[in-house]
C-alpha cells in the first residue's frame, strides 16, 4: 500500500513537463553552395578567391564569417549604405549569406604592403598606441597587434588595401557609414593624414 508521500511524488512526476535534453542543432554552412554563390555574384569585384586586386574593393579572404555575415545583413537592411552592395545583398537569402561568409573565411588571405614610407611611423604609432592627448584609442586594442582581429567581435585588418581603409575611415568620420558607433567615435578624431598613415600601415601588417 502506497503512503501519502509516495502518492504525492508520483503525481508530481506524472504532471511535470518533459524537457528535451538535446539543444536544437544549428545547420552547418554549406561551403560548396557558398563558393558557387560567391563565384556567380561576388568574384568579379572581390577576386576568385576573395583576394581583390582592385584597391577600392576589400579583400575578403580569411575575414571572420560572423563579421562578413553581419555586413551583408546590414547592406541588405540598409543599416550600412552602399548602392552596389545593397543591391547585391538584396538577392541573397540568410542562408546564402552564411554560406558565402563561411566560404570566404576559409580562404587564405594574401599579404599586402605599406607604400607610404614618409608616414609609416605615424601609422604605426596610431595603430599600436593611439593618440593619448586626443583620447584616440590604439587600433591594436581591438584589431590585435598583428591586425588579425578578434573573432566574432572585430574584423581582420592586416593586408587590407589602404585605399579601401581610407575610404571606410573617412566614411565613418563624415557620418556616411553608420553601422559602428565605436568606429564613428574614433574616426571623428582623425585628420586626413592620420587616416592615410594608419590605413597604409595596416596594409603591411601580417
Secondary structure, DSSP 8 states (H G I E B T S, - for coil): ---HHHHHHHHHHHHS----SS--------HHHHHHHHHHHTHHHH-TTS--SSTTS---TT--HHHHHHHHHHHHHTSS--HHHHHHHHT--HHHHHHHHHHHHTS---------TTTHHHHHHHHHH-BGGGTB--THHHH-TTS--BTTTB---TT--HHHHHHHHHHHHTTS--S-HHHHHHHTT--HHHHHHHHHHHHT--
